[in-house]
């Protein structure tokens, strides 16, 4: 195996399109990071292929910050140790419903439960057209496409240099940000088709480059729209930045863990 870098930070996004949560360690199961995008808001006005409200439609969503009510129970599956001790390793069970209960800090600083009708009302304000919003809860991550997304800090810095303005890495909403051992940007593109070991046991397959949408043009702290970000990535990098992955071997990964290409 060849070491290519280390994990710089780990992130999960408990509610689709709301603010993210930085983690020291995370359990990566076949459906994604544990607790990632386990809630979403479905809109009656959205297209059938993508029925969820996101920050492209309601930019204020980025300013809402979910927090698990029981952080220690939301960290990893309840039977993780017991399951992995059974050879060759049993897939851990999903959480009990209350384990992943959320409260949401609104832009005003108020704290409301994820299932409070007042939250639905707040998020419906200002939407164009007739949007009837409903809360969706899932044991599987409600990701757009693939369960895990990775991007190197070198790639983020390259986009920043091309734009000539500071770029917050959080715009890219990756699960894993990593530091390459080289200074080469967009080097992760060359890993498509490869398998990576993350830490001591988790293994992912790099499936494809990550095609980007307007989300990267939104400031994660203010929701302010800067169309130049997506335009630059589209013009210079075929509208892609980072890569999508599938999990082949489940496991816990930690900030600082080595990333190795499996030969």
Protein Blocks (a to p, Z undefined) as FASTA:
>chain_A
ZZfbdcfbdcddfbghiacdddfbdcddfkbcehiakbccddfkbcfklmcccfklmmml
mmpccddfblmlmmpcfklmmmmmpcgbiadddddfklmgccdddfkopacdfklmklmm
mmmgopacjddddddddfbdcbfkbmbdcddfklmmmmmmmnopacdfklnopabdcddf
bfcehklmmmgoiacdehjlbccddfbdcdddfklmpcfklopacfklmmmmmmmnoopg
cjddddfbgcdddehiacdddZZ
